[in-house]
Amino acid sequence: MLIEGSQSGGALMTTTEVENFPGGITGPEVMDNLRRQADRFGAQFITDDVTRVDLTNQAKTVWVGEQAHQAHGVILATGSAWRPLGVPGEQELLGHGVSSCATCDGFFFRDQDIAVIGGGDTAMEEATFLTRFARSVTIIHRRDTFRASQIMADRALSNDKIQVAWNSVVAEILGHDGTVVGARLRDVHTGETRILDVTGVFVAIGHDPRSDLFRGQVDLDDDGYVTVDSPGTRTNLPGVFAAGDLVDHTYLQAITAAGTGCAAALDAERYLAANS
């Protein structure tokens, strides 16, 4: 049984080309292939959100609404969620010029000046994708070098539509009549501020693990990631395994998430065989 949430496919459904996955493929194509493979092997799909869990007994219980499902083995693969900036104007203007998904919302910013906040691979991908629609894209980064992979950084920096505000952070997102009209930037060295005139702000500063559902049952590290018996996928609870971005704060790649998913399936299979 696969409980895939109210929106199937996860984070890869909002990406374009997956550079770290063999074959030159898009995120939605990867997920469609994986879903069809699971279906071919007889998986049962529930397209709804898990509301609570009890993983402490031999028979684990997972609730979807009021419906309880029991299993002797559970794989946790809830991934991660985008991390907000936490600055004035962000929440108020979310969906009205503030976004975390270029592939979802980029079309609405055709021929406009927009900003992308971040310095990793996600920020580079978002900025590059947005040049298909925007007049200009400004990447706002708190340091003087990107932490993104070289290929992703080079692709962004070589794009004529992309410019970079180095050593800068967003202090406030400015709105007028309910929509974004600019961002107040602060220089991290001098403290000086200036207004960047943009009508869209895309936040790409990282992700936080979706582990709140399991807090108090499986062990988490200080950042909220589920801890596993590396190089395996076993948690502190017998019969409970974890994989993907829920456990990985180092690599954060589609191909490594898929690899740990495979490992979790093998670990679960061996556990069930040994405890049947």
Stockholm file with secondary structure:
# STOCKHOLM 1.0

chainA/1-276         MLIEGSQSGGALMTTTEVENFPGGITGPEVMDNLRRQADRFGAQFITDDVTRVDLTNQAKTVWVGEQAHQAHGVILATGSAWRPLGVPGEQELLGHGVSSCATCDGFFFRDQDIAVIGGGDTAMEEATFLTRFARSVTIIHRRDTFRASQIMADRALSNDKIQVAWNSVVAEILGHDGTVVGARLRDVHTGETRILDVTGVFVAIGHDPRSDLFRGQVDLDDDGYVTVDSPGTRTNLPGVFAAGDLVDHTYLQAITAAGTGCAAALDAERYLAANS
#=GR chainA/1-276 SS CEECCSSTTGGGGGCSBCTTSTTSCBHHHHHHHHHHHHHHTTCCEECSCCCEEECSSSSEEEEETTEEEEESCEEECCCEEECCCCCTTTTTTBTTTEESCHHHHGGGGTTCEEEEECSSHHHHHHHHHHTTTCSEEEEECSSSSCCSCHHHHHHHHTCTTEEEETTEEEEEEEEETTEEEEEEEEETTTCCEEEECCSEEEECSCEEECCGGGBTTBCBCTTSCBCCCTTSCBCSSTTEEECGGGTCSSCCCHHHHHHHHHHHHHHHHHHHHHTC
#=GC SS_cons         CEECCSSTTGGGGGCSBCTTSTTSCBHHHHHHHHHHHHHHTTCCEECSCCCEEECSSSSEEEEETTEEEEESCEEECCCEEECCCCCTTTTTTBTTTEESCHHHHGGGGTTCEEEEECSSHHHHHHHHHHTTTCSEEEEECSSSSCCSCHHHHHHHHTCTTEEEETTEEEEEEEEETTEEEEEEEEETTTCCEEEECCSEEEECSCEEECCGGGBTTBCBCTTSCBCCCTTSCBCSSTTEEECGGGTCSSCCCHHHHHHHHHHHHHHHHHHHHHTC
//
